[in-house]
Amino acid sequence: TSVYDSNAKKTIILVIGESATKNHIGAYGYFRNTTPWLSQQADEGKAIIFKNAFSSHALTAMTVPLILSESWQDSFDSIPAKPSIINILDKLKYNTYLFSNQGQFQGALYLYPLLNEIQFKHFTSIQYLNRSNNYDCEMIEKIKSNIDYSNSNSNFIVIHLMGSHFHYEYRYPESFAPDLEKIEN
């Protein structure tokens, strides 16, 4: 089926990264190959790289609800009254999922009231920004085992990464440690 076939079953994945600047992401032109898979997906036309997208705030609690709804910076309090991508896709009979590598308490705080609209939610921990959080890549098995492909509905999956939040030196396995050779000026 064509990606443009409105009757075709689809899976849409929205990945929300954290605490990253596009100035250090290879897919955005950084000279180090920091995102080989994403760069390959974009080169093959399998991913969209938004070159002019900017965060509306420095805090997740303020930014994520604005990303997922029709609200804007000056109308943060109107989020419950504005359409969101979640309730629009729910009306289109999509199964909606949230997989977050951040703590449930923090996740509930920033996604409220959008959190109530999502059909399936998984948080890797209760706490927020601690050293013992799972690596982002460890969510893959949880995602695979919880997506329902058996029904005729399409799927919308939000994956919220821990990214390089505080204690970023604990956010990747030692085998992933980057080679940060000295930069010649």
N, C-alpha and C positions, 0 to 999 in steps of 0.2 A: 504494500500500500504506500501511497505517497504521503509525505509529511504534511502536505496541504489538504489531504482528504479529511474533511471534517467528521466523517463517520469512523475513521480509523482509530483504534485503541492506541493511546500514546502514554509515554512516561516522560514527564518533565522534571528535571532536577535543578533546583536552585541551591547553589553552594554559597553560604555567607561566611567569608573569611573574617579573620579578626586581627586587628593590630598590625596590619601590613601596609606598606606603602608601595604603590606600583613602581616607584623608582628603583626597587630591588627585586622586581619580578621579571624573569626572562621573557615571558610572553608579551610583556609591554616594552621590550627593547633593551632591558638591562643587559650589559655585556656578559655577565656570567649566566650560565645555563641553570638557573635556579628552579625553573618549572618545565622540565623536559616533556612530561606527559601533556600538560596543558598547551604548551607550544605546538606539539605535534597535533593535538586535536584541533587547534585553531588553524594550522596549516592545511589540514585535511578537510576543513569546512564542517567539523563536527562540534565546534564550540564557538560561541560568540564572545569576543573580547570587547567590552565597552570601553573605548578609549577616553571618553569625556564624562564618565560617571564620577560623582563626588559624594562623599558622605555629608549629610545635612547637620551632623553634630559629631563631637569627639567621643561621646559615650554611647555604648551599645543600647542602653536603656532608652535613649532618645532616638537613635537612628533606625533600629530594626523595625519598630512599628510604623515609622514613616515610609520605609522601603516597601512594606507589605500592604500599605493602604493608600487611599487617595488623599490623605492628610499631608500637610506641609509644615515647615518649621513653626510658623506663626499660629498653627491650629492644632497643636499636639493634643489638646483636650478634646478635639472633635473626632478622634480616632474611632470611638465606638459608633458614631453616627455615619461615618464614611464607609463606602464599599472597600473591601479588602480583596486581595488576590485569592485568599482562602475562601471567603464566602461566595465569590464569583465562580470559582472552580467547583465548589460544592454544588451550586445550582446547576452546573453543567455535568453533574454526576461523576466528578473526579473523586477518587479516594485521596485523602490528604494526610500527609505524614510529616512529622518533625522529628529529626534525630539531632540531638544537641550534645556536644562534648563539653558543655558548660553545666554548671550546677543547676539543679531544678529550681531552687529558690530564686536565683538570679533570672533564669529563663522565664519563670512564671511572672516575675516582676515586670520584665520589659515586654513580654508578649501579651500581657493582659490588655484587652479582652480577646485578642486574636487567638490566644491559646485555647479558649473554649470552643472555637470553631474548628480546630484541627481534630480529625478523627482518631489518629494514632500519634502518641507522643512518647519519646524515649529520651531520658537524660542519663548521662553516664555517672552522675554523682549528685548528691544533695548539696554539697558545699560548692563554693565558687572560688576559682583561682587558687587552687592549692597545688602542691608539688605532686600529689599522687594521682592526678587526673590521667586518664588513658591517653595514648597517642591518638591523634585524629584518625590515622589509618586503621586503628582497631575498631572503628565503628562499622567498617565494611561488612563484617559477618553479621552484625546485628541488623543492619539494613537489609541484607540479602534474605535473612530468615524471617523478616516481618512484613515484607511487601507482598500483597495479595495479587498475584497475576492470574488467579483462577476465574475471577469474574469478568464481566464484559466492560467494566469501568476503566477509564484511563486513570493514571496515577500522577499526583503532584507531590514531590518529595523535597522538603527543605532540610538541608544538612548544614548545621551551624557548628563551625569548627572552633577549637580553642585557639588555634593559630599561634601567634608569638606573644600572647599575653604575658603578664609578669611571670618570672621564672622560666623564660623561654628556653633556657638551657636544658630544661627537663621535658620539653615538648617534642623531642624526636629521639629515636633510638641512637645509641652510640655509633652504630654502623652507618647512619645517615649523616654523620657529622660532615659539614661541608669543608671543602678544601679552599680555605681563604688565603691563598697565596698573596703576597704583598703586591699591591697595585703600583705599577710604575707610573710616575707622572711625566 
